[in-house]
Amino acid sequence: MALTILGLSGSLSHDPSAALYIDGKLVAAAEEERFLRDKHAKNKMPLEATKFCLDFAGLKPSDIDVVAVPFAPISLSTPARWHYAKRYWYAPDRALDVLFNGNRRYRRYVGRIREMLESLGFQWGQFEFDSVEHHLAHASSAYHLSGFTEKTAIMGIDGKGEYATTFFGYGENGKIHKIKEFYDPDSLGGLYGAITEYLGFEMLDGEYKVMGMAPYGDPGKYDLSRLIDFDGKEFRVNTDYANVIGLRRYKEKGKGFYFTDKLIEWLGPRRKGDIADDPYIHYAASIQALYEEVALKLMDHYLGDIIKETGKIAFSGGGALNVKLNQKIIARPEVKELFVQPASGDSGTAVGAASFASERRGVKVEKMEHVYLGPSFTNEQVIEACEAHPDKPKFRKIDQVPQRIARILNEGNPVAWFQGRMEFGPRALGGRSIVGCPSYPGIADRINEQIKFRERWRPFCPSMLDRVAKEMFKVDHPAPYMTFTFEVKDEWKTRVPEVVHEDGTSRGQALVREYNPRYYELMEEMEKLTGNGVVLNTSLNRRGEPVVCTPTDAMNMFFGSDLQYLIMEDILVVKGEFPEHLDQPVEA
């Protein structure tokens, strides 16, 4: 009998998701936000994502052997709850609650999971229920899916799970061993998130915007080191300024933030609007530099010997989406390869809990080779959606899709590209993307202003043929998921300027043909036309919205922007006239 494991993340805070393993193979995974059209789907259950996973695999609730969740009870005999109580003693109601009722959130979590599953026809007690510690789920999602067989250093940096915020350990022979954990409020992710809020963005959503702003500033202009006490092996966040609860929070119009009035007194008013200017660009540069410094020194202290032994690291948690830190890690001579879980945030813990549960039962999980794990749609379904759409789209089935779309791109037009299964995780990787020609002047500004409606200084990323990555980047390292930035060689800065950031780097996706052949062919066609096997790639959504899931979502986004072309499988939707070359043969 096959071992079927359903992993479920969510129900307490943000990014609910579901993932399904069958005999060690990850067959489906999706985030609830995509179905609800509610970014991060805060405090929601992964109901639609669970339905999708079951439907995709043709399974009934009674076919599921194990349900695994990334949340577990934490004993009072461990340091975690005592640390929390001591550090939050300025809010005694919280401190006492954690000592006397410290697993309340876990019980609520299980209660909501049970209620959701029973609404879908699951019978509680008919399957095994496996609760996996949050940071072990993160660790498993990186280590067990990395494909590394050697002893592997494991790092997890997050906001927080039950109580742990930061994890250092190693994997060997399929088993994960803890070396060191740090506990809330001492959280690198929490500190970065608090400064993200101060810089005018939303915590758990805007951290990558801070990272994008940082290259415009000077990290030496303002010293933010008082935010954290750090001696090379232990750190404490200074809760006089950041990562705070209760009455210490700075408030604006009734909304509380994760920093204090004292931070405002020190650094000035919270940033508002879209302008990236002094002093905020320098604060962004400074918090990024501080985060990198502390993370790298902790990595050296706790994992240095293991890394020197085998050179392999697996990294997860929301902090692993910091691509600038990842660039610094792979620049280390002792590091041979870093695997970053592409869904490193909490949505990925559904995969992590399920993979941990599988390994715990002696069934090894496969290496993660791609993230095309969500729904796909046929031409017939696309046509049906077009015919039902209130904007009455002009559409037509076309042949030779990569060749014809490459022509449209080469003429300076961005195209909404909707193909195959939706990606799992925050990055669009050629399933639900907006693509453009990276050598066409001004295309990035145009997409930011007229299509994505977002800040002008936000960078765009290149997707490229895997062989091109070796030519374009100064460091040769696997890059299938846009989890690293690389320094771009000078020649390529002028060849594809629209995807090179202010600091001369790019967050690239190096695509292997077998995982997305049609997207690969599009890049091959661009290479024939422009000399560069590269496309500009950004997610198919507008600012503040989740990436699109269905053809209807794609058309809603299309008609709410200045996009002129949308290709869904073989169906081309246009706002103006169809290009004349659609009726002409194209050399294959």
Helices and strands as residue ranges (DSSP letters): E 4-9, E 17-22, E 25-31, H 32-36, G 39-41, H 47-57, G 61-63, E 66-69, H 79-87, H 92-100, H 104-119, E 128-131, H 134-146, E 152-157, E 164-172, E 175-183, H 188-198, H 207-213, G 214-216, G 225-227, E 228-230, E 235-237, G 246-248, E 251-252, E 255-256, H 261-267, H 280-310, E 312-316, G 318-321, H 323-330, E 337-340, G 346-348, H 349-360, H 379-388, E 394-397, H 401-410, E 415-418, E 432-436, H 443-446, I 447-452, E 461-465, H 466-472, E 485-487, H 490-495, G 497-499, E 505-507, E 509-511, G 513-515, H 517-530, E 534-539, H 551-559, E 565-568, E 571-574, G 580-583
